[in-house]
Amino acid sequence: GTTVIPALVDRHSHIGYMKHLTSGAANYTRQNILDHMYRFAYFGVAASQSMGSDFGELPFQIRDDILAGKYPDAARFLTAGRGLAPIAEISPDNMRQAAFPVTTPEGARASVQELVPRKVTLIKTWVDDRGGTIKKLTPDLYGAIIDEAHKNKLRVAVHATDLRDAKELLRAGIDVFAHMISDVDDELVALFKQHPNTAVLSALGGPHRAVYAPWLNPVHPLILETVLPEQIKRLQGRFPQTSADQFARSKVAWDRLARGISRLSAAGVKIGIGTDGGGQQGDQFIGWTMHAELENMVMAGIPPAKVLVAATRTPAEILGLDDLGMVAAGKSADFLVLDANPLDDITNTRRIASVYLRGARVNRDKLRAGFLARQP
């Protein structure tokens, strides 16, 4: 009467910044990072890739401690370390506050080299003019990042949503788009077919919750079990948007993204789920965002079976995690036991009976008590 699926893999997150009603580098502590990884585990996420917002020695220490078995109820913490960004992207009050500044091709290559001994598998960069407010990385700069990373057998993930930028990045050999591209045309599809190993991460939660967030009213039990009331109340006041004009603009943006990701999926483009959870949009409830993202993808027109692959096997492959993503001989025993079948209704991934990570059952009762007992 139950269904077993592989544990989920979140390919894009920002760990350690969000805490209660605040977000910032001051929250970036061992305790808060571990709190986030426990939340991922509670929701059946076996591993999450932190995308370029980490700094110092701490992320590498925690990564290695979890892999060594020091925190058996925690999901794997994967880190890209410090991202590489144009100077205009770097500010003390954002998650790029510790990024390597990129001003020359030689400097870009040197920054990649600093990450190599850290045993990262991924380099993160940004190619975005933020609505015309900053000067974005030029092709010679991001080309140097990609080339140097590839020389060291590292992949490059980019925050870039503009259609023109996406095309140029594909031509330059980018490996992963960290967000869904804002629009899709025939030329983009053709370029993806020429670069079949390039992957796109969904990250649809932010755009969609502006127009669709029924799990906030009534509040879903999994949220009530893990999130303090003040956080829930704040998000209820923001989403779905109540302004008719804002709602209409957000609906147009969501419909365009949904059509685009459905078209890329139908064309055979490699799509993995990445939630951008923990990002500074605020109140992206760690762990829950993964299950909301599954529903978002189905609502975009992708069949549940394909969505489950995008949440398990594909992100594991993109991350080079050969032991995750499937329930099969030789793999790590990371899986969920569900009280209903998600092939019937994708929201059944939320009906979690138990979670197993690395062969052991996660003590969800203990974790739940800890979440609700925590004070701001």
C-alpha positions as a Python dict, from the first residue, in 0.01 Angstrom:
ca = {
    (1, 'G'): (0, 0, 0),
    (2, 'T'): (299, 232, -13),
    (3, 'T'): (521, 366, -292),
    (4, 'V'): (900, 391, -288),
    (5, 'I'): (1080, 655, -492),
    (6, 'P'): (1445, 764, -493),
    (7, 'A'): (1531, 1047, -257),
    (8, 'L'): (1507, 1385, -425),
    (9, 'V'): (1806, 1596, -529),
    (10, 'D'): (1787, 1976, -528),
    (11, 'R'): (2032, 2102, -787),
    (12, 'H'): (2018, 2471, -691),
    (13, 'S'): (1994, 2626, -345),
    (14, 'H'): (2150, 2893, -127),
    (15, 'I'): (2225, 2748, 213),
    (16, 'G'): (2283, 2922, 543),
    (17, 'Y'): (2151, 3271, 471),
    (18, 'M'): (1784, 3247, 569),
    (19, 'K'): (1699, 3234, 940),
    (20, 'H'): (1354, 3312, 1074),
    (21, 'L'): (1265, 3657, 931),
    (22, 'T'): (1618, 3759, 833),
    (23, 'S'): (1852, 3682, 547),
    (24, 'G'): (2221, 3763, 531),
    (25, 'A'): (2578, 3653, 580),
    (26, 'A'): (2546, 3700, 958),
    (27, 'N'): (2330, 3386, 962),
    (28, 'Y'): (2596, 3179, 787),
    (29, 'T'): (2697, 2952, 1075),
    (30, 'R'): (2751, 2580, 1121),
    (31, 'Q'): (2428, 2557, 1320),
    (32, 'N'): (2219, 2731, 1055),
    (33, 'I'): (2369, 2539, 764),
    (34, 'L'): (2304, 2212, 944),
    (35, 'D'): (1950, 2325, 1025),
    (36, 'H'): (1891, 2369, 652),
    (37, 'M'): (2036, 2028, 571),
    (38, 'Y'): (1816, 1865, 835),
    (39, 'R'): (1515, 2032, 674),
    (40, 'F'): (1612, 1895, 335),
    (41, 'A'): (1637, 1546, 488),
    (42, 'Y'): (1298, 1584, 658),
    (43, 'F'): (1141, 1649, 318),
    (44, 'G'): (1316, 1356, 153),
    (45, 'V'): (1592, 1548, -23),
    (46, 'A'): (1916, 1349, -19),
    (47, 'A'): (2146, 1626, -141),
    (48, 'S'): (2140, 1994, -227),
    (49, 'Q'): (2389, 2198, -427),
    (50, 'S'): (2464, 2541, -284),
    (51, 'M'): (2522, 2771, -580),
    (52, 'G'): (2809, 3012, -538),
    (53, 'S'): (2704, 3194, -221),
    (54, 'D'): (2933, 3008, 22),
    (55, 'F'): (3253, 3146, 168),
    (56, 'G'): (3538, 3060, 404),
    (57, 'E'): (3640, 2714, 519),
    (58, 'L'): (3310, 2624, 683),
    (59, 'P'): (3120, 2492, 378),
    (60, 'F'): (3397, 2250, 286),
    (61, 'Q'): (3426, 2130, 645),
    (62, 'I'): (3051, 2065, 671),
    (63, 'R'): (3045, 1895, 332),
    (64, 'D'): (3317, 1655, 443),
    (65, 'D'): (3170, 1604, 793),
    (66, 'I'): (2833, 1495, 651),
    (67, 'L'): (2998, 1261, 403),
    (68, 'A'): (3202, 1114, 690),
    (69, 'G'): (2879, 1031, 878),
    (70, 'K'): (2904, 1292, 1151),
    (71, 'Y'): (2545, 1408, 1097),
    (72, 'P'): (2344, 1101, 988),
    (73, 'D'): (2008, 1283, 971),
    (74, 'A'): (2142, 1559, 744),
    (75, 'A'): (2118, 1570, 366),
    (76, 'R'): (2444, 1598, 176),
    (77, 'F'): (2569, 1953, 154),
    (78, 'L'): (2729, 2019, -184),
    (79, 'T'): (2907, 2348, -239),
    (80, 'A'): (3043, 2538, -537),
    (81, 'G'): (3231, 2762, -294),
    (82, 'R'): (3262, 3126, -397),
    (83, 'G'): (3099, 3219, -726),
    (84, 'L'): (3256, 3440, -992),
    (85, 'A'): (3076, 3767, -1061),
    (86, 'P'): (3120, 4114, -1210),
    (87, 'I'): (3207, 4375, -948),
    (88, 'A'): (2867, 4541, -983),
    (89, 'E'): (2699, 4216, -868),
    (90, 'I'): (2893, 4206, -542),
    (91, 'S'): (2744, 4384, -241),
    (92, 'P'): (2770, 4334, 137),
    (93, 'D'): (2392, 4289, 158),
    (94, 'N'): (2348, 4015, -103),
    (95, 'M'): (2446, 3650, -137),
    (96, 'R'): (2724, 3738, -378),
    (97, 'Q'): (2903, 3935, -106),
    (98, 'A'): (3203, 3698, -107),
    (99, 'A'): (3214, 3619, -480),
    (100, 'F'): (3538, 3644, -675),
    (101, 'P'): (3528, 3972, -871),
    (102, 'V'): (3585, 3913, -1242),
    (103, 'T'): (3744, 4198, -1439),
    (104, 'T'): (3992, 4029, -1674),
    (105, 'P'): (4019, 3688, -1845),
    (106, 'E'): (4342, 3622, -1654),
    (107, 'G'): (4176, 3702, -1322),
    (108, 'A'): (3881, 3481, -1408),
    (109, 'R'): (4114, 3189, -1476),
    (110, 'A'): (4302, 3251, -1151),
    (111, 'S'): (3976, 3245, -953),
    (112, 'V'): (3879, 2912, -1107),
    (113, 'Q'): (4221, 2779, -1010),
    (114, 'E'): (4161, 2882, -647),
    (115, 'L'): (3856, 2654, -638),
    (116, 'V'): (4022, 2349, -793),
    (117, 'P'): (4194, 2223, -472),
    (118, 'R'): (3864, 2264, -285),
    (119, 'K'): (3732, 1963, -477),
    (120, 'V'): (3427, 2143, -608),
    (121, 'T'): (3266, 1987, -913),
    (122, 'L'): (3097, 2306, -1029),
    (123, 'I'): (3180, 2672, -1086),
    (124, 'K'): (2898, 2928, -1051),
    (125, 'T'): (2883, 3260, -1234),
    (126, 'W'): (2630, 3528, -1325),
    (127, 'V'): (2553, 3685, -1663),
    (128, 'D'): (2267, 3926, -1595),
    (129, 'D'): (2235, 4303, -1625),
    (130, 'R'): (1967, 4309, -1352),
    (131, 'G'): (1721, 4503, -1563),
    (132, 'G'): (1984, 4727, -1712),
    (133, 'T'): (2122, 4840, -1377),
    (134, 'I'): (2466, 4675, -1394),
    (135, 'K'): (2728, 4584, -1653),
    (136, 'K'): (2717, 4208, -1698),
    (137, 'L'): (3004, 3973, -1778),
    (138, 'T'): (3115, 3994, -2139),
    (139, 'P'): (3175, 3688, -2361),
    (140, 'D'): (3554, 3710, -2323),
    (141, 'L'): (3520, 3694, -1944),
    (142, 'Y'): (3267, 3414, -1915),
    (143, 'G'): (3445, 3236, -2199),
    (144, 'A'): (3763, 3233, -1989),
    (145, 'I'): (3570, 3093, -1691),
    (146, 'I'): (3422, 2813, -1901),
    (147, 'D'): (3750, 2729, -2070),
    (148, 'E'): (3952, 2719, -1748),
    (149, 'A'): (3687, 2513, -1570),
    (150, 'H'): (3674, 2260, -1852),
    (151, 'K'): (4053, 2230, -1851),
    (152, 'N'): (4017, 2120, -1489),
    (153, 'K'): (3722, 1886, -1558),
    (154, 'L'): (3476, 2119, -1381),
    (155, 'R'): (3133, 2220, -1503),
    (156, 'V'): (3006, 2577, -1509),
    (157, 'A'): (2657, 2685, -1402),
    (158, 'V'): (2534, 3030, -1493),
    (159, 'H'): (2259, 3256, -1369),
    (160, 'A'): (2138, 3389, -1705),
    (161, 'T'): (1775, 3415, -1810),
    (162, 'D'): (1788, 3647, -2112),
    (163, 'L'): (1728, 3464, -2441),
    (164, 'R'): (2013, 3635, -2627),
    (165, 'D'): (2260, 3566, -2348),
    (166, 'A'): (2147, 3203, -2331),
    (167, 'K'): (2225, 3154, -2699),
    (168, 'E'): (2573, 3304, -2666),
    (169, 'L'): (2644, 3097, -2355),
    (170, 'L'): (2542, 2779, -2536),
    (171, 'R'): (2781, 2867, -2817),
    (172, 'A'): (3051, 2924, -2553),
    (173, 'G'): (3001, 2575, -2408),
    (174, 'I'): (2809, 2642, -2085),
    (175, 'D'): (2715, 2328, -1892),
    (176, 'V'): (2418, 2430, -1676),
    (177, 'F'): (2162, 2710, -1674),
    (178, 'A'): (2077, 2765, -1307),
    (179, 'H'): (1734, 2909, -1394),
    (180, 'M'): (1480, 2857, -1665),
    (181, 'I'): (1543, 3090, -1960),
    (182, 'S'): (1285, 3368, -1992),
    (183, 'D'): (1174, 3271, -2342),
    (184, 'V'): (1229, 2990, -2594),
    (185, 'D'): (1245, 3013, -2973),
    (186, 'D'): (1342, 2781, -3258),
    (187, 'E'): (1706, 2893, -3258),
    (188, 'L'): (1744, 2820, -2887),
    (189, 'V'): (1599, 2472, -2929),
    (190, 'A'): (1838, 2408, -3219),
    (191, 'L'): (2134, 2523, -3011),
    (192, 'F'): (2038, 2288, -2728),
    (193, 'K'): (2024, 2002, -2976),
    (194, 'Q'): (2378, 2094, -3081),
    (195, 'H'): (2481, 2087, -2713),
    (196, 'P'): (2295, 1782, -2576),
    (197, 'N'): (2491, 1770, -2250),
    (198, 'T'): (2384, 2119, -2142),
    (199, 'A'): (2120, 2110, -1869),
    (200, 'V'): (1853, 2355, -1756),
    (201, 'L'): (1737, 2380, -1396),
    (202, 'S'): (1374, 2465, -1338),
    (203, 'A'): (1362, 2716, -1046),
    (204, 'L'): (998, 2791, -1122),
    (205, 'G'): (887, 2842, -762),
    (206, 'G'): (951, 3215, -734),
    (207, 'P'): (758, 3310, -1050),
    (208, 'H'): (473, 3066, -989),
    (209, 'R'): (393, 3136, -625),
    (210, 'A'): (314, 3495, -724),
    (211, 'V'): (-1, 3358, -888),
    (212, 'Y'): (-43, 3011, -732),
    (213, 'A'): (18, 2920, -368),
    (214, 'P'): (-282, 2718, -240),
    (215, 'W'): (-52, 2545, 9),
    (216, 'L'): (-50, 2870, 209),
    (217, 'N'): (-427, 2879, 264),
    (218, 'P'): (-491, 2640, 423),
    (219, 'V'): (-130, 2588, 527),
    (220, 'H'): (1, 2247, 425),
    (221, 'P'): (82, 2020, 724),
    (222, 'L'): (446, 1980, 619),
    (223, 'I'): (488, 2357, 639),
    (224, 'L'): (319, 2372, 978),
    (225, 'E'): (558, 2101, 1099),
    (226, 'T'): (871, 2288, 999),
    (227, 'V'): (811, 2664, 977),
    (228, 'L'): (745, 2911, 1256),
    (229, 'P'): (409, 3098, 1244),
    (230, 'E'): (568, 3439, 1187),
    (231, 'Q'): (734, 3320, 868),
    (232, 'I'): (412, 3166, 742),
    (233, 'K'): (218, 3483, 815),
    (234, 'R'): (467, 3698, 627),
    (235, 'L'): (450, 3482, 317),
    (236, 'Q'): (70, 3471, 332),
    (237, 'G'): (77, 3849, 314),
    (238, 'R'): (286, 3845, -3),
    (239, 'F'): (157, 3556, -215),
    (240, 'P'): (-41, 3510, -425),
    (241, 'Q'): (-19, 3875, -530),
    (242, 'T'): (-332, 4076, -459),
    (243, 'S'): (-271, 4371, -691),
    (244, 'A'): (-459, 4305, -1015),
    (245, 'D'): (-186, 4464, -1227),
    (246, 'Q'): (95, 4274, -1056),
    (247, 'F'): (-100, 3951, -1076),
    (248, 'A'): (-162, 3996, -1449),
    (249, 'R'): (206, 4065, -1520),
    (250, 'S'): (313, 3767, -1309),
    (251, 'K'): (61, 3543, -1484),
    (252, 'V'): (202, 3639, -1825),
    (253, 'A'): (557, 3571, -1702),
    (254, 'W'): (459, 3233, -1556),
    (255, 'D'): (273, 3124, -1869),
    (256, 'R'): (578, 3209, -2083),
    (257, 'L'): (811, 3012, -1853),
    (258, 'A'): (573, 2716, -1846),
    (259, 'R'): (549, 2704, -2224),
    (260, 'G'): (926, 2732, -2252),
    (261, 'I'): (1020, 2454, -2014),
    (262, 'S'): (754, 2225, -2161),
    (263, 'R'): (893, 2290, -2508),
    (264, 'L'): (1253, 2222, -2399),
    (265, 'S'): (1142, 1903, -2227),
    (266, 'A'): (959, 1785, -2539),
    (267, 'A'): (1273, 1859, -2744),
    (268, 'G'): (1479, 1627, -2524),
    (269, 'V'): (1674, 1895, -2337),
    (270, 'K'): (1819, 1771, -2009),
    (271, 'I'): (1610, 1928, -1731),
    (272, 'G'): (1681, 1893, -1361),
    (273, 'I'): (1502, 2040, -1065),
    (274, 'G'): (1668, 2322, -881),
    (275, 'T'): (1456, 2530, -649),
    (276, 'D'): (1672, 2834, -565),
    (277, 'G'): (1554, 2761, -209),
    (278, 'G'): (1700, 2986, 58),
    (279, 'G'): (1742, 3267, -192),
    (280, 'Q'): (1698, 3625, -85),
    (281, 'Q'): (1354, 3655, -241),
    (282, 'G'): (1265, 3554, 113),
    (283, 'D'): (1063, 3278, 276),
    (284, 'Q'): (1157, 3004, 34),
    (285, 'F'): (1091, 2732, 290),
    (286, 'I'): (1386, 2493, 279),
    (287, 'G'): (1280, 2145, 168),
    (288, 'W'): (919, 2236, 95),
    (289, 'T'): (1025, 2419, -221),
    (290, 'M'): (1128, 2087, -374),
    (291, 'H'): (777, 1945, -352),
    (292, 'A'): (622, 2269, -476),
    (293, 'E'): (859, 2259, -772),
    (294, 'L'): (740, 1910, -868),
    (295, 'E'): (386, 2043, -889),
    (296, 'N'): (502, 2349, -1083),
    (297, 'M'): (660, 2130, -1349),
    (298, 'V'): (350, 1914, -1388),
    (299, 'M'): (138, 2228, -1417),
    (300, 'A'): (376, 2342, -1692),
    (301, 'G'): (274, 2033, -1889),
    (302, 'I'): (546, 1779, -1807),
    (303, 'P'): (418, 1428, -1715),
    (304, 'P'): (467, 1315, -1351),
    (305, 'A'): (699, 1026, -1445),
    (306, 'K'): (928, 1264, -1632),
    (307, 'V'): (915, 1513, -1344),
    (308, 'L'): (1025, 1247, -1097),
    (309, 'V'): (1327, 1170, -1315),
    (310, 'A'): (1403, 1544, -1325),
    (311, 'A'): (1396, 1546, -943),
    (312, 'T'): (1612, 1238, -888),
    (313, 'R'): (1823, 1076, -1159),
    (314, 'T'): (1889, 1384, -1376),
    (315, 'P'): (2016, 1621, -1103),
    (316, 'A'): (2228, 1339, -961),
    (317, 'E'): (2382, 1288, -1305),
    (318, 'I'): (2443, 1661, -1349),
    (319, 'L'): (2618, 1672, -1011),
    (320, 'G'): (2821, 1361, -1083),
    (321, 'L'): (2662, 1178, -788),
    (322, 'D'): (2678, 828, -928),
    (323, 'D'): (2533, 669, -614),
    (324, 'L'): (2214, 880, -601),
    (325, 'G'): (1905, 925, -817),
    (326, 'M'): (1780, 567, -843),
    (327, 'V'): (1665, 278, -628),
    (328, 'A'): (1895, 12, -769),
    (329, 'A'): (2168, -232, -676),
    (330, 'G'): (2497, -57, -613),
    (331, 'K'): (2338, 278, -529),
    (332, 'S'): (2324, 445, -189),
    (333, 'A'): (2004, 353, -2),
    (334, 'D'): (1849, 700, -22),
    (335, 'F'): (1475, 681, -77),
    (336, 'L'): (1129, 791, 35),
    (337, 'V'): (839, 572, 138),
    (338, 'L'): (513, 744, 43),
    (339, 'D'): (155, 672, 144),
    (340, 'A'): (34, 731, -212),
    (341, 'N'): (161, 711, -569),
    (342, 'P'): (296, 1036, -722),
    (343, 'L'): (229, 899, -1071),
    (344, 'D'): (-140, 936, -986),
    (345, 'D'): (-96, 1286, -842),
    (346, 'I'): (243, 1454, -816),
    (347, 'T'): (147, 1616, -483),
    (348, 'N'): (156, 1267, -333),
    (349, 'T'): (533, 1316, -288),
    (350, 'R'): (425, 1520, 15),
    (351, 'R'): (262, 1216, 178),
    (352, 'I'): (587, 1103, 337),
    (353, 'A'): (576, 794, 559),
    (354, 'S'): (953, 771, 608),
    (355, 'V'): (1285, 886, 464),
    (356, 'Y'): (1604, 680, 438),
    (357, 'L'): (1944, 838, 380),
    (358, 'R'): (2264, 640, 338),
    (359, 'G'): (2089, 323, 449),
    (360, 'A'): (1941, 454, 774),
    (361, 'R'): (1596, 580, 857),
    (362, 'V'): (1589, 953, 927),
    (363, 'N'): (1448, 1038, 1271),
    (364, 'R'): (1183, 1277, 1143),
    (365, 'D'): (1004, 1291, 1481),
    (366, 'K'): (1317, 1426, 1647),
    (367, 'L'): (1382, 1671, 1366),
    (368, 'R'): (1023, 1798, 1372),
    (369, 'A'): (1038, 1862, 1746),
    (370, 'G'): (1360, 2055, 1697),
    (371, 'F'): (1219, 2272, 1420),
    (372, 'L'): (918, 2381, 1621),
    (373, 'A'): (1114, 2434, 1942),
    (374, 'R'): (1365, 2672, 1784),
    (375, 'Q'): (1340, 3035, 1881),
    (376, 'P'): (1422, 3320, 1642),
}
